[in-house]
């Protein structure tokens, strides 16, 4: 057996509305579906521009609050201009938790925190660089 495609990544969150607001307002993602699962979880599927893969956010309050371990997981998104991104984040009151850092390939990146402490990496790559 070989898998053929990554469809989505699920992340459990404490406050679905707050997290949706972050991903849509700060990062520009789009909610393409919002529903309740058969067991009662609230689900939201977010579309990332220029990607086929989705992010599935889920909230199930009976499970208790989400506690994200530091350096356990992060999402990385490419941006056109890190300088413009930093300006926009500052205007929205979003704290940059690390960076900007420049790599040997010429990429530059920063980290911010999403609700519940999930780390978000925002990367600017030089033209033609296709490093994962």
N, C-alpha and C positions, 0 to 999 in steps of 0.2 A: 504494500500500500504506500502511495505517495500522496501527500496533500497537494492541492492544486492552486490554492489561493488563501491569503489571510483575509478574513472577512471583517472581524471587529475585535477590539480589545475591551474587556469589561473592567470597570472601576467602580467599587462600591463607595458611596459618598454619604455624608451625614445629612446634608441639606441639599436636596435635588435642585430646588429653585435657585438657591444661591450659586451653586456650581454651574448650572446652565447659564446664569447671568454672566459669570466670569468667562466661560468659554465663548459665549456669543459676543459679549461687549468688548472684552479685552483682546481676544485672539481672532475674532471674526468667523468662528465656526457657525454652522447652520444646523438647527434641530430639524431632522427630517421625519422623525416619528417619536411620539410620546404615548405610552400605554401602561397598563397594569398587567403584570404577569399573572398566570393562574394561581400562584401562591400569595399574591398580594404585593409584590415588589413594584415600586414605581420605576419605570424605565424610560430613558430618553436616548435616542440614537443621534449622534452628531456627525455631520459631514465635514471633512477637512478639505479645503480647496485643493484641487489638482491631485487628489488621492481617491482610490477606490475603497480603501479600508475605512471603517467607521469606528467611533469611540462610543461604547455603550456605558452610560452612567446609570447606576441603579441605587435606589434607596430602599432599605427595609428596616424601619425603626426598631422592630422587635429584636434585631441582631445587636443593638446597642450602637454607641458612637464608633465612628471609624478612627482607628489609630494607625497612621502610616509611619512605618519605621524609616528613619533617616537613611538615605542612599539605597533604599530597597528598589525603587522603580522611578523612572521618569519618562515623560513624553518629550520628543524632540521635534521641533517644527522649523522649517526653513523660512527665513524672511528675506525680502529684497534688500533692505537697508537696516543694518543694526543701529545706526545713528538715529534714523527716523523712528525706529521701534523704541529706543530708549527715551526719546523725546515724548512719544505717545504714552509710554508707561508712566513716566514722571508726571505728565499732565493728569493721568487717572489716579495718581496716588499709589501706584503699584511699586513695591520695593524690589529692587534688584538684589538678589541674595548672593550672587557670585558673578564676577566679571566686570567689564568685558575682558575676555581672554583671546589672544591670537594664537593659532596653531601653526605648525611648520608648513602646512599646505596653504596658509593664507586665509583660512576660515577664521571668523570671529564669532564668539558666542557669549551669552549671558544665561543666568538662571533666575527664574522667579518661582514663587510658590502659588499653587492653586489652592482653593479651599481644601481643608483636611490635611494640608501639608504635602500633597503630591508636587514633585518638582517638575517644572517646565523648562526645557532648554530651547532657546531661540538662537538659530544659527544663520549667519550670513556667509555664503560661500562665494569665492571668486568664480567668475565665468569659466565654465568648462570643468570645474572640480566635481567629481561624482563619488566622493568618499562617503561611506555609510557612517 
